[in-house]
Amino acid sequence: MNFAHFLIILWQRSLATDLQNLSMELRKKQSTYLQRLRQQKEGPDGMDLEMNLNRNHSRMEDDELDEMQCSTQSKVGVQLIYSGI
């Protein structure tokens, strides 16, 4: 194994670790978001209510998830281009 091949292997492992960390972060945010939706649907007294059609919950929460997904997709796309895949 030459030095260039060794560096490529290290780089690929680094990319895999980054992707795994981003994936875990996304799953945590998704879980939190879905939990909030369930709580909103149940209402404060625990009764099952229909989700508010006006979407009164914070748009910031939705924006954070959208940004996270775009960031993950962009980073993976760039990494695939550089790796020649």
N, C-alpha and C positions, 0 to 999 in steps of 0.2 A: 504494500500500500504506500503510495507516494504522499507527500505532504499536502498537495492540492486536494487529493481525494479525502484525506483525513479532515481538512478544513470544511469540505462540503458536507461530510457526515456530521461534524459538529454544528454547522449552520442549520442543517435539516432538523437536528434534534432541538435546537433552539427554537426554530419555527414551530415544531410540534408542541413544545412546552408553552409557547405564547398562545397558540391556538387552544390548547387545553385550558389555560387560565382564562382566556376570553370566553370560552364556552361555559365554564363554571360561573363566571360573573354574570353572564346572560341568564343562565338558569336560576340564579339567586334573584335577579331582578324580576324575571318572569314569575317566579313563585310569589314574590312579594306583591306584584301587580295583581295576580289572580286571587290572592288572599284578600286584597282590598276590594276587588270586584265582588267576591262572595259576601264580604261583610256589608258592602253597600246594598247588595241584593236582599240580604236578610233584614237590614234596617236595625235601628238601635234597640228595639224590643225583641229581636230574634225572629220576628215574623218574616216570612218569605215575601218580599216585594219585587215587582218588576224593576229592572234596571232603569234608572232615570234616563229618559230619551234625550234630555238636554245635556247629558254628560257633564253634570256639575262638578265631578271630581277634577282634580288639578290636571290641566293640559300638560303641565311640566312633566308629570309622570309618564305620559304617553310619549312626549318628545324625548325623554331620556332613553326610553326603550328603542325608539326609532333611531336615535343617534348611535346607540350601542350596536344595533343590527347593521347599520351602514358602515360603522367603523370596522366591525368584524369582517364584513364582506369585502371592504376595500383592502384591508390589510392582508387578508388571505389571497385576494386576487393579485395584488402586487407581489406577494411572496411567490405565488405560482409562476408569475411571469419571469421573475428573477431566477427561479430554479429551473426554468426551461421546460416546464410541464405544460 
